[in-house]
Amino acid sequence: MFATAIRLSLGALFLAMGQTGFAADDLELAGILQTERASYVAFQSAAAPGGVWVPVGGYFDGYRVTHLDPATETVTLTAGNVQRRLRLRSAQPAAPGTAPALPPGVERNLRLLRTAAYQHFWDTATAEAGTADFVGPDRMLFRVEPVAGEDYSRLRFLLGADGMVRVVDATGREQPIAADEPEHLLVTADVTLAQISQRLRLPLARLGELNPGFDSASPGGSRRVRLR
């Protein structure tokens, strides 16, 4: 899972991964999400190592989230007469599994877009694309329905040397999407695993493990190949 960040402007999707700036204990500000309807912050602590998303005005670990300042990437927490301020630092690599899970529905949409990006890269023999290249009335995906007012239109999709499609925003920050679910590609019957490996930069041996007997089969029409 990527532990870096994405930040979209104009009140759309705004996610960032980081650590606390001022906390004295293990409570960390691990993410910020702003939509057209509400704002959320993600906290991590020993009690919630996987991360918990809380709306501004909500409560976590005995504190109420009383204020969010997106400009400085800070939140103010209040418990009685005590106030604490946590700051989100610049995105830094983190150990797998340490990034807070995305809000329900958002990661599902990003997985859908990433899978479509793989298909686009295969079909066009390219390694970089924007959302508009494969989402629209005459594109592979007609539309991706937002679940919390987020905007996917400014995302970029990059095919890395390791065969992983990374989803980034205009600043180059990566979106943390898990790679633990199968992804598939639709190809014509004459395509071989070696061709897929070369174009999509995926290990040929791994493709063979995921698709036993693929090259020996010769059905008509299109075939689906598992990428991971």
N, C-alpha and C positions, 0 to 999 in steps of 0.2 A: 504494500500500500504506500502510495506516495505521501510523504509527510510535509510537503511544501504547500504553496497556496495559490489561490486564484482571486483576483479582485476586479470586478466589473464596475464601471462608473455609472453615473446618472440614476442612482437609486435602484439598480438592478441587483444582480447577484454579487455578493461581496463576502468571500471566504478567505481566511488566512489562518495559518497554523503557526504557533510560536510558543513562547514561555512567558511567565509572569515578569513584570518589571519591578514590582515593589513588595510582593508578598514575603512575609517572614517564614511561612510554613510551606507545605507542599501544594497548596492550592494554586493552580495555574490557569491563566486565560489562554485557551487553546484554539479559539476560533471566533470569528464574527460573521454573522449572516444578516444582511439587510435586504428586505424585499419591499415591494410597494405597499404592503399592508402591515408589516411588523418587523421588528428587529430581534435577533437572537444572539446569544453569546454561548460559547462552549467552554466548560471548565473540566479540568482533569485534576485528580488528587489520588492519594492512596486508596481512598474509599471508592473512587470512580475512575480507575485507570483507563477505561475505554472511552471516557469523555461523555459529558451530558450537556445537551442543548437546553438553554433556559431562555424564555422570553424576557426582554427588558421589562422590569416591573415584577418579575417572578422571583422565586426563592431557590437558593442552593446552599447547603451546608450551614444553615442557620442565618444566612445573609439574604437581604433583598437586593436585587440589582436595580439600583435607583437611577443610574445615569450611564449612558454610552456616548462617548465622544469619538466618532469615526475618524476625525482629522488627526487625532493623536493616538488612536487605537488603544484607548483606555476605557475601563469601566469603573464605576464607583459602587461599592457594596456597603450596605448599612445594616447594622444590628444594634438596635437601641440607639445609644449615643455614640457608638463606635462606627467609624467609617474606615474602609480600606480601599485602596486604589490599585488595580492591576493593569499592567500594560502588556500589549501584544508586541513581542519583538519581531524582527525580520525573520522570514521563513528560514528554518534550518533543518537539515536532514535529521530524521529521528529513526529509532529502531522500528522494524516492522510491527504493526499492530498497536502503535502508541498514539496514532492520530485519532481524534474523535470521529465517530461515524457521522456521515452526512445526514441531514434531516430526511425523513421518509419520503421517497419519491424522487428526490433530487439525484441521488446516486443511480437509481434505476434509469433515469433519463440520460445521465452521463455515460452509463454503460451502453445504452442504445446508440448514442452518438459515436462512441468509440468503435463499436462493432461496425457501424455504417462507414466509419472512416477507413477501417481495414478493407472493406469491400471497394470503397472508392480508390484507395491506393492500388489495389489489384487491377481494377478495371482501367485505370488511367496511367499506370506505371509511374506514379508520382510519390512523393514522400512528405508533402506538406499540403494542408488544405484548411479552408475556413468553413464554418458551418453552412454558409450559403452555397458551397460547392456541392453539397449532397442533401440539403434540406430545403424544400420548397415545392410549389405546385407541380413542377416538371422535373423533380429530382427523385433520388432514391427514397427519401423520407418526405412525405407531404408536409408534416408538421410535428414538432415535439411540444406537447402541452405542458406549460409550466405548472408546478404544484404549489408554489408559494410566491408567485410574482417574479421569479427569476428570469433573466434574459440570457439566452445562449448564443445570441447572434454574433458576439465579438470573440468567441472562442477560436483558437487555432489548434490544429491537430498535427502532430509531428511524429513521423515514423523513425524511431531511434535505431542505432546500430545493433541493438539487442533484440530488435523485432517488436518492441513494445510501443504502442501508440500512446503518446503523452498528450494530455489535454492542458493547454496553457491559455492565459489571458494575454492582453496586449503588452503587459510588462514582462512577460516571459515566466511568470510564476505557474507552477504546475498544480493541477487539481488532484487531490488525493482520492484515487479510485482504486478499489481492491481489484486484484487480478486473479481472484480465486474461483471464478465461475467460467465454464466453457464458453469459448467464442468460436464462431463458425464463419466460413467463407463459401460462397457459391461460385463454382467454376464450371467450365465446359468439360465434356467427357474426355477430351484429348489432353487435358492438363495433367502434369506429373507433380509429385511432391517436390522433386528437385527444382522445378520451375517456381513453385510457390515459395520454397525456401530461399531461392535467390532473390526474388522480387520483394518479398516481405521481410527478408533478413532473419528468418526463423531457423533454428537448428534442424537440419534434415533428419537427424536421428530421432529427435523428439517428435517431429511430425509423423515419422513412421510408427512410433509407439502409439500415438493417438489415433492413427488411421491404418490399422493392420489390413493388408491386402488391397490397399487403395490403388496402387499402380498396376496390379494384376487384373483388376476389374475393369470392364469396358462397357458400361451401360450407355445407352443413348441419352441425349439431352444433357441436362446439367447435373452436377453432383455437389454435395455439401462436404466440406473438409473441416475437421476440427483443428483449430489453431493452438489452443491451449486448454 
